[in-house]
Every structure is written in C-alpha cells, then in structure tokens.
Amino acid sequence: MEAGDFKDFAKAMTDYIAEYLENIRDRPVVPLVKPGYLRPLVPEQAPDKAEPWTAVMADIERVVMSGVTHWHSPRFHAYFPTANSYPAIVADMLSGAIACIGFTWIASPACTELEVVMLDWLGQMLGLPECFLARSGGEAGGVIQGTASEATLVALLGAKSRTMQRVKEQHPEWTDTEILSKLVGYCNKQAHSSVERAGLLGGVKMRSLKPDGKHRLRGDILQEAIDEDIKKGLIPFYVVATLGTTSSCTFDALDEIGEVCAARDVWLHVDAAYAGSAFICPEYRYLMKGVEKADSFNFNPHKWMLVNFDCSAMWLKQPRWIVDAFNVDPLYLKHDQQGSAPDYRHWQIPLGRRFRALKLWFVLRLYGVENLQKHIRKHIALAHLFEKLCTCDERFEIVEEVTMGLVCFRLKGSNDINEELLRRINGRGKIHLVPSKIDDVYFLRLAICSRFSEESDIHISWEEIKNSADEVLAQK
Ligand SMILES: Cc1ncc(COP(=O)(O)O)c(C=O)c1O
C-alpha cells in the first residue's frame, strides 16, 4: 500500500469508527453468533494476490462486527469499563506509525522521556505523594505496564528480591531455596485472581485472608496472619491491598495495612486497577489514605480514564529492587547514556514495549483534568441513579455500598431466583451484566461502562431488569 491509498483507507476508517461509536447503542450489545461462526465467512487460505482496501472495508460488518460484543455500548454493564476515546485512538495511530520498540532510552528517547513525564503528570493528578514521582529527583518514578496483572507480578518480584537480600544478610548460612520456601504473601480473599496467579508465577506462597464484615482487609486481620506465620518460621514479604475489588468494589483499609507492613518491612503493593481513576477527584482520595506507606501503586487508565487498552500505570518508590535484581545486560542492548534515564526494559517482564505514553499525552491534553473528573463523577452519579431505582422497588436489595460506578444488587430471595433473573436479562439480549458471589450470596453487578451513557440509558437498563424480574417472579 502506498501513501495515497493509505490516506483514503484511513479516512474511510475514521468515518466508519465515528459512525460506529456514535450509533453504538443501536446495536445488539452481545452478538447472536455461535462458536465457529467466523470460519465459513472467510477463505481457507490467505489471498495470493493483493486485494483492494475497499474489499477489506466491505467485510468489516459481515465478518467482524457480526461477532463483536460492544463494550462501549451504554447497554454493556459487565465486568468493569474498558476505556475508549478519540484522542487515544489517534495516538495509537501515531504510535503505529513511529512503531519503535522503546526498551532503552536510546532505542527511542521520546518514548522513554514522555513516559517519565506523563507518569509524573498522572501521579500529581491522583495526589500521589512526591516520593513516588520521578520529579522528586530520587530513583522513584512511574512506568506503563500492559496490565494490572503484570504490575502485581513485577511488584511481587521486587518484594522477593528485597526480602531475599535482607534475609541473606541476617542468615548467610541459608540457601536461596530455603529462603524461598519460607516466603509468604497476603491479600484479601476478594483480591483479583491475578494476585494468586502472581504467587504461582513467582513460586511463592500467597495467603488469601478473610476480610471483615464489609469485605475489607483490615490491619488486625493482616497482623494476626503475619504473627501466626512468623511463629511457624515463615517470612512475610509481600501484601497486596486492593482499592476497589472486582466483585463488589470495596476498599481495603490501606492506612492500617500500611502500618503493619512498615513494622515488618513487608512490601506493600496497591492494586487500584479500576477505582484508581477516581482519585483524580479529590473527594475520593480518602479511600487511598495511607498511600504514602505503599512501596508500589498501580491503576489502569485503560479502565476508567479514557485511555484505550493497554495502559496500566505503576509507580515504584524503589525501582532498584526490580531494575537491579533482574538486570541482564547483553552487549547489543548497552548504550552510552545508561543510567541517565530509565531503561524501561528493566522495569517490566517483556523486552519490547510500544510508545504508549502518546495515548496518555493526547488524552490528558485534549480532555484536560476537568473533563476527566466530569467523566468519573458522571459515571458515579449514574450508578447512584440506578441504586435509587433499585431501592425504590421493594423486591430488590443492594448488596454493597455504592462508592464508584458499580452497583451490586439482587432480588430478595434465593440464589436460584437471582441466577434465573440474570439468565432472563442476558437472554433478552438488550443489556449485558455478569454476576458475582461473596460468602455464598449470589448477586448481579451493574457497572457503568460507556462514556456515552446518559440517564435515559440507565432508565432503559432498569426497565429491562424490572421486566425480567416480573417474568421470573410470575413464573415462580
Ligand atoms: C482489582 C483488579 N485488579 C486487577 C485486575 C486485572 O486487570 P488487568 O486486566 O489489567 O490485568 C482487575 C480487572 O478487572 C481488577 O478489577
């Protein structure tokens, strides 16, 4: 493809994208296709001869859109939101054009340097303490990981290397294997499954602790578990505090947990994957009280801050525990300026990395902090609107306090009846929700996901839920 065709193709695609997104609420939110639907729609082999771009364009609705779940539809209420905005889409085009692999500073200085500055901008927007930011002049700073799961694993590896070094100094006679077998980490039972997985990948024990009655991990629960393990000869080394759990968006008591970790020299990582975006609004920062006690902090602008996937922001007070511990330095990756700017390959698991800071830069400049705050506040207000509709209908109950854009609700009654309710709702095909279960109580989660969601959309979703409930209760 030459530049002329590229311009025509890209213009046609831009028009298509704008039309798709602006009219997304008119499409069925989940496609009606069955597994294997796509193979018969495309040839068995790749074409020998080049096709015109118009032929590809002509197939998008038929082959692709017929099997797409529309995550940006106001009718989509499953999981948590995933971000989408025009500035981020355009930034990804530019990133695709530059197409550098920014593993070291010299591999593309702008790629590294814009990331350092963007993570400082973002950290200040959240009200993170200076001790996390590169502008503080020390070793601290931020990095863009692909996902929150990677950030949790990277933090665990940092915690592991810090503790290994300390224990080796205290017990030079112990072997690495002996120390490793004693390491133990902790999280809320409600923490995301990626935390347990980080333990498996890192080859260390992770204990899931039963939270308090409000599903929050508290300092005393952690303290008790740590004391119990120390008595058994184990070495507590890592704690993940979740701010905004996946099931019900509850917040661990970070301040209390921070104190316990500080007293035992245990690495504290904060997983605020979804809810972290809300901290750009000062009125929600009370939920991250104690953040200064953490060693690492992570949230996903790609969830709720209008930056398209993948963009998971992570800050480390002492990146040396990752940078130095996993430093392999082949000659072909060395350069003369080593040490004067971060070589981000040492801060992450893969070597290769895209120019993702462009997405942040475009979104932060083209929205401005004010409009991003409006986006967050609007989603939270819409969640409260749904909560109100739900509480006004005495057949329903709210399962968890609504603080962000997620409402956990159920029909008063058995789990079975709620399972049937969800089947009906999703079966009718107009809106899409997923369930969760805590302490054997099954409930439905309604997340406000789309940046196009308006009050009228919430009323439509509520009508769907109410009508489905009428059907379920009538059948009963
Ligand atoms: C609290 C929490 N942590 C981690 C994750 C995993 O996020 P990612 O897909 O970026 O790894 C999620 C996903 O929803 C989450 O809610």
The ligand as an SDF file (V2000), in Angstrom:
LIG
                    3D

 16 16  0  0  0  0  0  0  0  0999 V2000
   -8.9550   -5.0650   41.2190 C   0  0  0  0  0  0  0  0  0  0  0  0
   -8.4380   -5.6070   39.9100 C   0  0  0  0  0  0  0  0  0  0  0  0
   -7.1440   -5.9700   39.8080 N   0  0  0  0  0  0  0  0  0  0  0  0
   -6.6430   -6.4770   38.6760 C   0  0  0  0  0  0  0  0  0  0  0  0
   -7.4220   -6.6280   37.5570 C   0  0  0  0  0  0  0  0  0  0  0  0
   -6.8100   -7.2020   36.3160 C   0  0  0  0  0  0  0  0  0  0  0  0
   -6.6130   -6.1670   35.4050 O   0  0  0  0  0  0  0  0  0  0  0  0
   -5.7300   -6.3960   34.1000 P   0  0  0  0  0  0  0  0  0  0  0  0
   -6.6320   -6.9780   33.0770 O   0  0  0  0  0  0  0  0  0  0  0  0
   -5.2530   -5.0100   33.7300 O   0  0  0  0  0  0  0  0  0  0  0  0
   -4.6320   -7.2960   34.4600 O   0  0  0  0  0  0  0  0  0  0  0  0
   -8.7770   -6.2670   37.6090 C   0  0  0  0  0  0  0  0  0  0  0  0
   -9.6360   -6.4480   36.4360 C   0  0  0  0  0  0  0  0  0  0  0  0
  -10.7900   -6.0990   36.4010 O   0  0  0  0  0  0  0  0  0  0  0  0
   -9.2890   -5.7500   38.8050 C   0  0  0  0  0  0  0  0  0  0  0  0
  -10.5740   -5.4100   38.9250 O   0  0  0  0  0  0  0  0  0  0  0  0
  1  2  1  0
  2  3  1  0
  2 15  2  0
  3  4  2  0
  4  5  1  0
  5  6  1  0
  5 12  2  0
  6  7  1  0
  7  8  1  0
  8  9  2  0
  8 10  1  0
  8 11  1  0
 12 13  1  0
 12 15  1  0
 13 14  2  0
 15 16  1  0
M  END
$$$$
